Amino acid sequence: MAVAFLPTLARGLRHPLTAPPRAVGRCAPRLVGAPATVSRRRLAATPPRMALRVTPVPTLSDNYAYLITDTVARKAVAVDPAQPARVLAAAAAAGVAITEVWCTHRHPDHSAGNEALVAALARAPAAADAAAAVAVVASGVERDGIPVPGTTVSIRDGAAGRVAGTAIGWEAIHTPGHTDGHMCFVVRDVSVPAAAVDVDGLGADAPPVTVGEGGEAVVVVPALFSGDALFLGGCGRLFDGTPAQALASLDRLVAALPPATAVFCGHEYTETNLRFAAAVEPRSAAVAAAADRVRAVLGDAPWGDARRGTSVPGWMGVEAGVNPFLRVREPTVAAAVGKEGGDAATVMGALRRWKDRF
């Protein structure tokens, strides 16, 4: 698998997601998410360019793995496959072969399944030859140089590539804080069913709705696989990094990604995160509306039950208005942690400590 490095990302400048791709291919995955309000925008006539799909796979007690599938090539990437059996079952149900693994960071609830998944693919009779070449793409800068389990392709900030034989292109953004080597992955031109997201919630930043595969209404947007660096309504605990590092990582994501970026995070913490956001900004109508929507979407079915909804994907633009960890420069957030007039990193540290006890 060819891997390139993009100097634009490495320098920390705005990431040209809306420009023509350089080291990655044009992709338009069709994402699976929980039903929500369908935009009433008039459908555009131009369909998405590719037939790609993202499927959330619930694992463990609240983790998400993901399949990113090229439905033409019938090949898929598995992201953070902590429970290989569930990921393999999802791939079998979709009729696709997993040919690459991406891992956001070293923690076992994201990485423990990497080697077992590759081994299971190697034992599959129909895919034995192909499985031998399955790559595990992960950070090469984890703490103390310890690699993510199963890594065969070590990447650093700004890495980019394309999954062999598919239209799935990716770029990596190094986001230290939760762990030293945490990587987020960005895929361009993802086709999201409009029923899975609140398109109108983006206001002027809302992408046009088009007619997708099978005649459904979709929007074509970038997608962020954020692991534990950024959750919907929150961010990950700081196991390795400092508040300043976590702030810089989140600032970078906000600067790099347009508001209409679909966010696929590593855990279903959204409902709890929004309860915390309401404690931080109790007068926020945006937080209250987001919490109402998530409660309606998730439903009462237990984790892993097919009847249960998912809060993913979210929108970067919505997160900017409701996620307290993206709002540490707002006076209301600083006041909530008793740090009025404090610098953003100080507010971030106080906010994270409060959330750790919440």
C-alpha positions in Angstrom: 0.0 0.0 0.0 1.5 3.3 -1.1 1.6 6.0 1.7 2.4 9.6 1.0 2.9 12.5 3.5 1.1 15.8 3.1 3.2 18.7 4.2 0.1 20.9 4.6 -1.0 18.8 7.5 2.4 18.4 9.0 2.8 22.2 9.2 -0.6 22.5 10.9 -2.1 24.6 8.2 -5.7 24.4 7.1 -6.3 21.1 5.5 -7.5 21.5 1.9 -10.4 19.0 2.1 -12.6 21.1 -0.2 -9.8 21.3 -2.8 -9.1 18.5 -5.4 -7.3 15.6 -3.6 -3.6 15.2 -4.1 -2.4 12.0 -2.4 -5.8 10.4 -1.9 -8.6 9.4 -4.2 -12.1 10.8 -4.6 -14.5 8.9 -2.4 -18.2 9.1 -1.7 -19.1 6.6 1.0 -22.8 6.1 1.8 -23.0 6.1 5.6 -25.3 4.2 7.8 -26.6 6.0 10.9 -29.7 6.4 13.0 -32.8 7.9 11.5 -33.4 11.6 12.1 -35.0 14.6 10.5 -34.7 14.4 6.7 -33.8 17.8 5.1 -36.6 19.4 3.2 -34.1 21.0 0.8 -34.8 20.5 -2.9 -32.9 17.5 -4.2 -30.0 18.4 -6.5 -29.8 16.5 -9.8 -26.1 15.4 -9.5 -25.6 12.0 -7.8 -22.5 11.1 -5.7 -19.4 10.2 -7.6 -18.8 6.8 -5.9 -20.7 4.1 -4.1 -19.0 3.9 -0.7 -20.7 3.1 2.6 -19.8 3.5 6.3 -21.3 1.1 8.7 -21.0 1.6 12.5 -20.4 -1.8 14.3 -21.1 -1.7 18.1 -18.5 -3.5 20.1 -17.7 -4.2 23.7 -19.9 -2.1 26.0 -20.0 1.2 24.2 -17.3 1.2 21.5 -17.8 1.7 17.8 -15.8 -0.1 15.1 -16.5 0.9 11.5 -16.6 -0.7 8.1 -15.8 1.7 5.2 -17.0 -0.1 2.1 -16.5 0.4 -1.6 -19.7 -1.2 -2.8 -18.4 -1.5 -6.4 -15.2 -3.3 -5.5 -16.9 -5.2 -2.6 -13.9 -4.4 -0.4 -13.8 -2.7 3.0 -11.6 -1.1 5.6 -12.2 -2.0 9.3 -11.6 0.8 11.7 -10.7 0.0 15.4 -12.0 -3.7 15.2 -11.8 -4.5 18.9 -14.2 -7.4 18.5 -13.2 -9.2 15.3 -16.3 -11.5 15.3 -18.7 -8.6 15.2 -16.7 -6.9 12.5 -16.5 -10.1 10.4 -20.2 -10.6 10.8 -21.0 -7.1 9.6 -18.7 -7.7 6.6 -20.4 -11.0 5.8 -23.8 -9.4 6.0 -22.7 -6.7 3.6 -21.0 -9.3 1.3 -17.6 -7.5 1.3 -14.0 -8.5 2.0 -12.0 -6.6 4.6 -8.6 -5.8 2.9 -7.2 -3.1 5.3 -7.4 -2.2 9.0 -7.0 1.3 10.5 -6.4 1.8 14.2 -6.7 5.2 15.9 -4.6 4.4 19.0 -3.1 1.7 21.2 -5.8 1.3 23.9 -7.0 -2.3 23.9 -10.7 -1.4 23.4 -9.6 -0.1 19.9 -6.5 -2.2 19.1 -6.9 -5.6 20.8 -8.7 -7.1 17.8 -6.2 -6.1 15.1 -4.1 -9.3 15.0 -7.0 -11.6 15.6 -8.9 -10.1 12.7 -6.0 -10.4 10.3 -5.5 -14.0 11.5 -9.2 -14.8 11.0 -9.1 -13.3 7.5 -6.1 -15.5 6.7 -8.0 -18.6 7.7 -11.0 -17.8 5.4 -10.7 -20.2 2.4 -12.1 -17.7 -0.1 -9.8 -14.9 0.9 -6.6 -16.7 1.9 -4.4 -15.2 -0.7 -5.7 -11.6 -0.3 -5.7 -11.8 3.5 -2.0 -12.3 3.6 -1.6 -8.7 2.4 -4.0 -7.1 4.8 -2.3 -4.0 6.2 -2.8 -2.6 9.7 -2.3 1.1 9.4 -1.6 2.9 12.7 0.5 5.5 14.4 4.2 5.2 14.4 4.6 7.7 17.2 2.8 6.1 20.2 4.1 6.4 23.7 7.7 5.2 24.2 7.8 3.9 20.7 5.6 1.0 21.5 3.7 0.1 18.3 -0.1 -0.3 18.1 -0.7 -4.1 18.1 -0.5 -5.7 14.7 0.8 -2.6 13.0 2.3 -3.3 9.5 2.2 0.3 8.2 3.4 2.9 10.7 2.2 6.4 9.8 2.9 9.9 11.1 1.1 13.2 10.8 0.0 14.1 7.2 0.2 10.5 5.9 -2.2 9.8 3.0 -3.0 6.8 0.9 -5.6 4.7 -1.0 -6.8 1.3 -0.2 -5.6 -1.0 -3.0 -8.3 -1.8 -5.6 -10.8 0.7 -4.1 -11.9 4.3 -4.2 -11.2 4.6 -0.5 -8.6 7.4 0.0 -7.5 8.6 3.4 -5.5 11.2 5.2 -4.2 11.1 8.8 -4.1 13.9 11.4 -2.0 13.4 14.5 -4.1 14.4 17.5 -2.1 13.8 20.7 -3.8 14.2 24.1 -5.8 11.1 24.8 -2.6 9.2 23.8 0.7 10.5 22.5 0.3 8.9 19.1 -3.5 9.2 18.5 -4.4 9.4 14.8 -7.6 10.6 13.2 -8.5 9.5 9.7 -10.2 11.6 7.1 -12.1 10.3 4.1 -13.3 12.6 1.4 -16.6 12.9 -0.4 -18.6 10.6 1.8 -22.3 10.0 0.8 -24.4 10.2 3.9 -28.2 9.3 3.8 -30.0 12.5 4.7 -32.2 10.5 7.0 -29.2 9.7 9.2 -28.3 13.3 10.0 -29.9 16.6 10.8 -28.9 18.4 7.6 -30.9 21.5 8.3 -29.2 21.8 11.7 -26.1 23.1 9.8 -28.0 26.1 8.6 -26.0 28.0 5.9 -23.3 25.4 6.1 -25.6 22.6 5.1 -24.4 20.7 2.0 -26.8 20.2 -0.9 -29.0 17.1 -0.9 -28.6 14.9 -3.9 -30.1 11.6 -5.1 -27.9 8.7 -4.2 -27.7 5.0 -4.9 -31.1 3.4 -4.8 -32.8 6.8 -5.1 -32.4 7.9 -1.5 -31.6 11.4 -0.4 -27.9 11.9 0.5 -25.3 14.5 1.2 -21.7 14.2 0.0 -19.3 15.4 2.7 -15.9 14.6 4.3 -15.9 12.1 7.1 -13.7 12.1 10.2 -12.9 8.9 12.1 -11.9 10.5 15.4 -11.3 7.6 17.8 -11.1 9.0 21.3 -9.7 12.4 20.4 -13.1 13.9 19.7 -16.5 12.5 20.8 -19.9 13.9 20.0 -20.4 16.3 22.8 -17.0 15.6 24.4 -13.4 14.5 24.1 -11.3 11.6 25.5 -9.5 11.6 28.9 -5.9 12.7 28.9 -4.0 9.6 29.6 -0.7 10.7 28.0 -1.1 14.3 27.0 -1.6 17.7 28.6 -4.6 20.0 28.3 -2.6 22.2 26.0 -1.9 19.3 23.7 -5.5 18.2 23.7 -6.6 21.8 23.0 -4.2 22.1 20.1 -5.4 18.8 18.6 -9.1 19.8 18.8 -8.2 23.3 17.5 -6.5 21.7 14.6 -9.5 19.5 13.7 -11.8 22.5 13.8 -9.5 24.5 11.6 -8.9 21.6 9.2 -12.4 20.4 8.6 -15.4 22.2 7.2 -18.6 22.4 9.3 -20.3 19.8 7.1 -17.9 17.0 8.1 -19.5 13.8 9.3 -17.9 12.8 12.7 -17.6 9.1 13.5 -16.2 8.8 17.0 -15.0 5.8 19.0 -17.7 5.5 21.7 -21.4 6.0 22.2 -20.9 8.6 25.0 -23.1 11.2 23.4 -26.0 11.3 25.8 -23.8 11.5 28.8 -21.6 14.1 27.2 -24.5 16.3 26.4 -25.7 16.1 30.0 -22.3 17.4 31.0 -22.5 20.1 28.3 -25.9 21.2 29.8 -24.2 21.5 33.2 -21.5 23.7 31.7 -23.9 25.9 29.7 -27.4 25.3 31.2 -29.0 28.1 29.1 -27.8 26.7 25.8 -30.7 26.0 23.5 -28.3 24.2 21.1 -27.3 21.8 23.7 -30.9 21.1 24.8 -31.9 20.5 21.2 -29.0 18.2 20.5 -29.8 16.2 23.7 -33.4 15.8 22.7 -32.4 14.5 19.3 -29.9 12.0 20.7 -32.4 10.6 23.2 -35.0 10.1 20.4 -32.4 8.5 18.1 -30.9 6.0 20.6 -34.2 4.6 21.9 -34.3 2.0 24.7 -32.9 -1.1 23.1 -29.7 -2.4 24.7 -26.2 -1.9 23.3 -25.6 -4.2 20.3 -29.3 -4.7 19.6 -30.1 -4.1 16.0 -33.1 -2.0 17.1 -30.9 0.5 18.9 -30.1 3.7 17.1 -26.7 5.4 16.9 -25.8 9.0 17.5 -23.1 8.8 14.8 -22.5 10.5 12.6 -22.5 14.0 14.0 -21.4 17.3 12.3 -18.3 19.3 13.1 -20.4 22.4 12.7 -22.9 21.3 15.3 -20.1 20.2 17.7 -18.7 23.8 17.6 -21.9 25.0 19.1 -22.5 22.3 21.7 -19.3 20.5 22.6 -17.8 22.3 25.7 -14.2 21.1 24.8 -14.5 23.0 21.5 -15.8 26.1 23.4 -13.2 26.7 26.0 -12.7 30.3 24.7 -16.3 31.1 25.3 -16.9 33.3 28.5 -19.7 31.0 29.6 -17.5 28.0 29.6 -14.6 29.7 31.4 -17.1 31.0 34.0 -18.5 27.6 34.5 -15.1 26.3 35.7 -14.2 29.4 37.6 -11.5 30.5 35.2 -12.8 33.8 33.9 -10.1 35.6 32.0 -7.9 32.4 32.0 -6.2 31.2 28.9 -7.8 28.4 26.9 -5.5 25.7 28.0 -6.2 26.5 31.7 -9.9 26.3 31.0 -9.5 23.0 29.1 -7.7 21.5 32.1 -10.3 22.6 34.5 -13.1 21.4 32.2 -11.5 18.0 31.7 -11.0 17.5 35.4 -14.7 18.3 36.0 -15.8 15.9 33.3 -13.6 13.2 34.8 -15.6 13.5 38.1 -19.0 14.0 36.4 
